[in-house]
């Protein structure tokens, strides 16, 4: 579960940039 959230959170950070 956390492993799947890892890439999702990274994508959100990239979008936030």
ABEGO torsion letter per residue (X at the ends): XAAAAAAAAAAAAAAAX
